[in-house]
Amino acid sequence: MSSLDAIFRSISGEVRSGRIGRGVCVRAHLELSADHGKLTPLLARGLADAFACLGENALDVRASGDLRAGQLSALARGLEGASAIVSVALRRGTIPIVDLLVLGSRGSMRHDGEANAANLEGIDDGLAPDALDPEAHAFLDAVERSLATGKTAALQPSSERR
């Protein structure tokens, strides 16, 4: 399990505990790779992890940004009303950043972006598209379609995913 998985599992556990009520929205900003080619898979993985954290299935995704400039973002809506806003940018310095904010119906929680930076070294090694799980692949497909068309893209139904 990578450190990013551990961060999202920890947040998921807190959401499931009910401490902040029902998970409503995840806002994530990720600066984990200096490789332009890994930004789209990182965005997809961030969206998949956010919805796993919320315990909800996603309906669609609207992505924007400029891969050449090293910054992408996406808004995804869930089937039951939750949402995730994820942005990814090239890692410019030596410190990787994972900044998370989870809003619930009765509170919020935050993961500080630089608090565990040492544990995130090498995190981008698992971001090759063939290393993504089926859920992240579904998001990758939707993100790529949205970026290509400039429109919202529906996610493939979970029953049809690889």
Contacts in CASP RR format, 6 or more apart in sequence:
PFRMAT RR
TARGET T0000
AUTHOR 0000-0000-0000
METHOD contacts of the structure
MODEL  1
MSSLDAIFRSISGEVRSGRIGRGVCVRAHLELSADHGKLTPLLARGLADA
FACLGENALDVRASGDLRAGQLSALARGLEGASAIVSVALRRGTIPIVDL
LVLGSRGSMRHDGEANAANLEGIDDGLAPDALDPEAHAFLDAVERSLATG
KTAALQPSSERR
1 9 0 8 1.000
2 123 0 8 1.000
2 126 0 8 1.000
3 116 0 8 1.000
3 119 0 8 1.000
3 120 0 8 1.000
3 123 0 8 1.000
4 32 0 8 1.000
4 45 0 8 1.000
4 49 0 8 1.000
4 98 0 8 1.000
4 120 0 8 1.000
4 123 0 8 1.000
5 49 0 8 1.000
6 119 0 8 1.000
7 98 0 8 1.000
7 100 0 8 1.000
7 111 0 8 1.000
7 116 0 8 1.000
8 49 0 8 1.000
8 50 0 8 1.000
8 52 0 8 1.000
8 53 0 8 1.000
10 111 0 8 1.000
11 26 0 8 1.000
11 53 0 8 1.000
11 100 0 8 1.000
11 102 0 8 1.000
11 109 0 8 1.000
11 111 0 8 1.000
12 52 0 8 1.000
12 53 0 8 1.000
12 55 0 8 1.000
14 20 0 8 1.000
14 102 0 8 1.000
14 109 0 8 1.000
15 21 0 8 1.000
15 23 0 8 1.000
15 53 0 8 1.000
15 54 0 8 1.000
15 55 0 8 1.000
15 102 0 8 1.000
15 104 0 8 1.000
18 106 0 8 1.000
19 109 0 8 1.000
20 102 0 8 1.000
20 103 0 8 1.000
20 104 0 8 1.000
20 105 0 8 1.000
20 106 0 8 1.000
20 107 0 8 1.000
20 108 0 8 1.000
20 109 0 8 1.000
21 104 0 8 1.000
21 105 0 8 1.000
21 106 0 8 1.000
21 107 0 8 1.000
22 104 0 8 1.000
22 105 0 8 1.000
23 54 0 8 1.000
23 55 0 8 1.000
23 82 0 8 1.000
23 102 0 8 1.000
23 103 0 8 1.000
23 104 0 8 1.000
23 105 0 8 1.000
24 54 0 8 1.000
24 81 0 8 1.000
24 82 0 8 1.000
24 83 0 8 1.000
24 103 0 8 1.000
24 104 0 8 1.000
24 105 0 8 1.000
25 54 0 8 1.000
25 82 0 8 1.000
25 83 0 8 1.000
25 84 0 8 1.000
25 85 0 8 1.000
25 102 0 8 1.000
25 103 0 8 1.000
25 104 0 8 1.000
26 50 0 8 1.000
26 51 0 8 1.000
26 53 0 8 1.000
26 54 0 8 1.000
26 83 0 8 1.000
26 84 0 8 1.000
26 85 0 8 1.000
26 86 0 8 1.000
26 100 0 8 1.000
26 101 0 8 1.000
26 102 0 8 1.000
26 103 0 8 1.000
27 84 0 8 1.000
27 85 0 8 1.000
27 86 0 8 1.000
27 100 0 8 1.000
27 101 0 8 1.000
27 102 0 8 1.000
27 103 0 8 1.000
28 46 0 8 1.000
28 49 0 8 1.000
28 50 0 8 1.000
28 84 0 8 1.000
28 85 0 8 1.000
28 86 0 8 1.000
28 87 0 8 1.000
28 98 0 8 1.000
28 99 0 8 1.000
28 100 0 8 1.000
28 101 0 8 1.000
29 86 0 8 1.000
29 87 0 8 1.000
29 88 0 8 1.000
29 89 0 8 1.000
29 97 0 8 1.000
29 98 0 8 1.000
29 99 0 8 1.000
29 113 0 8 1.000
30 42 0 8 1.000
30 43 0 8 1.000
30 46 0 8 1.000
30 86 0 8 1.000
30 87 0 8 1.000
30 88 0 8 1.000
30 89 0 8 1.000
30 97 0 8 1.000
30 98 0 8 1.000
30 99 0 8 1.000
31 88 0 8 1.000
31 89 0 8 1.000
31 90 0 8 1.000
31 91 0 8 1.000
31 92 0 8 1.000
31 96 0 8 1.000
31 97 0 8 1.000
32 42 0 8 1.000
32 88 0 8 1.000
32 91 0 8 1.000
32 96 0 8 1.000
32 97 0 8 1.000
32 98 0 8 1.000
32 120 0 8 1.000
32 123 0 8 1.000
32 124 0 8 1.000
32 127 0 8 1.000
33 39 0 8 1.000
33 42 0 8 1.000
33 90 0 8 1.000
33 91 0 8 1.000
33 123 0 8 1.000
33 124 0 8 1.000
33 127 0 8 1.000
34 90 0 8 1.000
34 91 0 8 1.000
34 92 0 8 1.000
34 124 0 8 1.000
35 124 0 8 1.000
36 67 0 8 1.000
36 68 0 8 1.000
36 70 0 8 1.000
36 90 0 8 1.000
37 67 0 8 1.000
38 124 0 8 1.000
38 127 0 8 1.000
38 128 0 8 1.000
39 67 0 8 1.000
39 70 0 8 1.000
39 71 0 8 1.000
39 72 0 8 1.000
39 88 0 8 1.000
39 89 0 8 1.000
39 90 0 8 1.000
40 67 0 8 1.000
40 72 0 8 1.000
40 140 0 8 1.000
40 143 0 8 1.000
40 144 0 8 1.000
40 147 0 8 1.000
41 127 0 8 1.000
41 128 0 8 1.000
41 129 0 8 1.000
41 132 0 8 1.000
41 136 0 8 1.000
41 140 0 8 1.000
42 88 0 8 1.000
42 124 0 8 1.000
42 127 0 8 1.000
43 63 0 8 1.000
43 72 0 8 1.000
43 73 0 8 1.000
43 74 0 8 1.000
43 86 0 8 1.000
43 88 0 8 1.000
43 139 0 8 1.000
43 143 0 8 1.000
44 132 0 8 1.000
44 136 0 8 1.000
44 137 0 8 1.000
44 139 0 8 1.000
44 140 0 8 1.000
44 143 0 8 1.000
45 127 0 8 1.000
45 132 0 8 1.000
45 136 0 8 1.000
45 139 0 8 1.000
46 84 0 8 1.000
46 86 0 8 1.000
46 88 0 8 1.000
46 136 0 8 1.000
46 139 0 8 1.000
47 58 0 8 1.000
47 61 0 8 1.000
47 74 0 8 1.000
47 76 0 8 1.000
47 84 0 8 1.000
47 86 0 8 1.000
47 136 0 8 1.000
47 139 0 8 1.000
47 143 0 8 1.000
48 132 0 8 1.000
48 133 0 8 1.000
48 135 0 8 1.000
48 136 0 8 1.000
48 138 0 8 1.000
48 139 0 8 1.000
49 136 0 8 1.000
50 76 0 8 1.000
50 84 0 8 1.000
50 86 0 8 1.000
51 57 0 8 1.000
51 58 0 8 1.000
51 76 0 8 1.000
51 78 0 8 1.000
51 82 0 8 1.000
51 84 0 8 1.000
51 135 0 8 1.000
52 135 0 8 1.000
53 102 0 8 1.000
54 78 0 8 1.000
54 82 0 8 1.000
54 84 0 8 1.000
55 82 0 8 1.000
56 78 0 8 1.000
56 79 0 8 1.000
56 80 0 8 1.000
56 81 0 8 1.000
56 82 0 8 1.000
57 78 0 8 1.000
57 79 0 8 1.000
57 80 0 8 1.000
57 155 0 8 1.000
57 158 0 8 1.000
58 76 0 8 1.000
58 77 0 8 1.000
58 78 0 8 1.000
58 79 0 8 1.000
58 84 0 8 1.000
58 139 0 8 1.000
58 155 0 8 1.000
59 76 0 8 1.000
59 77 0 8 1.000
59 78 0 8 1.000
59 79 0 8 1.000
59 154 0 8 1.000
59 155 0 8 1.000
60 76 0 8 1.000
60 77 0 8 1.000
60 142 0 8 1.000
60 152 0 8 1.000
60 153 0 8 1.000
60 154 0 8 1.000
60 155 0 8 1.000
61 74 0 8 1.000
61 75 0 8 1.000
61 76 0 8 1.000
61 139 0 8 1.000
61 142 0 8 1.000
61 143 0 8 1.000
61 146 0 8 1.000
61 152 0 8 1.000
61 153 0 8 1.000
61 155 0 8 1.000
62 74 0 8 1.000
62 75 0 8 1.000
62 76 0 8 1.000
62 146 0 8 1.000
62 150 0 8 1.000
62 151 0 8 1.000
62 152 0 8 1.000
62 153 0 8 1.000
63 72 0 8 1.000
63 73 0 8 1.000
63 74 0 8 1.000
63 142 0 8 1.000
63 143 0 8 1.000
63 146 0 8 1.000
63 147 0 8 1.000
63 150 0 8 1.000
63 153 0 8 1.000
64 72 0 8 1.000
64 73 0 8 1.000
64 74 0 8 1.000
64 146 0 8 1.000
64 147 0 8 1.000
64 150 0 8 1.000
65 71 0 8 1.000
65 72 0 8 1.000
65 73 0 8 1.000
65 147 0 8 1.000
66 72 0 8 1.000
67 147 0 8 1.000
70 89 0 8 1.000
70 90 0 8 1.000
71 87 0 8 1.000
71 88 0 8 1.000
71 89 0 8 1.000
71 90 0 8 1.000
72 87 0 8 1.000
72 88 0 8 1.000
72 89 0 8 1.000
72 143 0 8 1.000
72 147 0 8 1.000
73 85 0 8 1.000
73 86 0 8 1.000
73 87 0 8 1.000
73 88 0 8 1.000
74 84 0 8 1.000
74 85 0 8 1.000
74 86 0 8 1.000
74 87 0 8 1.000
74 143 0 8 1.000
74 146 0 8 1.000
75 83 0 8 1.000
75 84 0 8 1.000
75 85 0 8 1.000
76 83 0 8 1.000
76 84 0 8 1.000
76 86 0 8 1.000
76 139 0 8 1.000
76 155 0 8 1.000
77 83 0 8 1.000
91 97 0 8 1.000
91 124 0 8 1.000
95 114 0 8 1.000
95 117 0 8 1.000
96 117 0 8 1.000
96 120 0 8 1.000
96 121 0 8 1.000
96 122 0 8 1.000
96 123 0 8 1.000
97 113 0 8 1.000
97 114 0 8 1.000
97 117 0 8 1.000
98 111 0 8 1.000
98 113 0 8 1.000
98 116 0 8 1.000
98 120 0 8 1.000
99 110 0 8 1.000
99 111 0 8 1.000
99 112 0 8 1.000
99 113 0 8 1.000
100 110 0 8 1.000
100 111 0 8 1.000
100 113 0 8 1.000
101 108 0 8 1.000
101 109 0 8 1.000
101 110 0 8 1.000
101 111 0 8 1.000
102 108 0 8 1.000
102 109 0 8 1.000
102 110 0 8 1.000
129 137 0 8 1.000
129 140 0 8 1.000
132 140 0 8 1.000
134 161 0 8 1.000
134 162 0 8 1.000
135 158 0 8 1.000
135 161 0 8 1.000
137 161 0 8 1.000
137 162 0 8 1.000
138 155 0 8 1.000
138 156 0 8 1.000
138 158 0 8 1.000
138 161 0 8 1.000
139 155 0 8 1.000
141 153 0 8 1.000
141 155 0 8 1.000
141 156 0 8 1.000
142 153 0 8 1.000
142 154 0 8 1.000
142 155 0 8 1.000
142 156 0 8 1.000
143 153 0 8 1.000
145 153 0 8 1.000
146 152 0 8 1.000
146 153 0 8 1.000
END
